[in-house]
Amino acid sequence: MPRTRHFGATLPWNEWELLVSRLADDLIVEPPTVSYPGEPVEQAKMMIRDPSGNLIEIKAYRHPDQILGHLADG
């Protein structure tokens, strides 16, 4: 599935886990994965499809400041 056009959202880690636990399987385009476990740049992501067919990538960073720097403060 081409991923060139999609909307992205970043959630706090615990909210991402909660969403994963509640999401219907038929909405998931790419299953939840965790990259770089245990590392400062650990991240989780999944791709879902909204009712109109748009792709939405949902991400979480275990340590947002390590990825986003000062943008993680707000």
FENVENJO-V371459 format. One record per backbone hydrogen bond with DSSP energy under -1.0 kcal/mol. CO is the residue of the C=O (numbers start at 1). NH is the residue of the N-H. If there is no record, write none. Layout:
[[CO/NH] [CO/NH]]
//
This chain:
[[7/57] [9/59] [12/16] [13/17] [14/18] [15/19] [16/20] [17/21] [18/22] [19/23] [24/27] [25/28] [27/49] [30/47] [33/45] [35/43] [36/39] [39/42] [42/62] [43/35] [44/60] [45/33] [46/58] [47/29] [47/30] [48/56] [50/53] [54/50] [55/7] [56/48] [57/9] [58/46] [59/11] [60/44] [63/66] [64/67] [64/68] [65/69] [68/71] [69/72] [70/73]]
//
